[in-house]
Amino acid sequence: MGLLDRITVWRARKLKPGSTCPVSGQYRNSRTGRQATCVKGEKMPPGPVGKHSTWKLTDPTRHKEQ
């Protein structure tokens, strides 16, 4: 599976607030449209109170793999 295939899979995945970030990059909140930069291994930011929201990868971080 190439890099572009992996990015496509992660873009389709929706993450709950507080879950662990699987891929570094820009994420957008489904309810508010707010964007956040998340680092792989850290927790996703909280969503709006009382609403069921998710975070979706919009722009993965680009860097050279060594």
Secondary structure, 3 states (H helix, E strand, C coil): CCHHHHHHHHHHCEECCCCECCCCEEEEECCCCCEEEECCCCECCCCCCCCCCCEEEEEECCCCCC
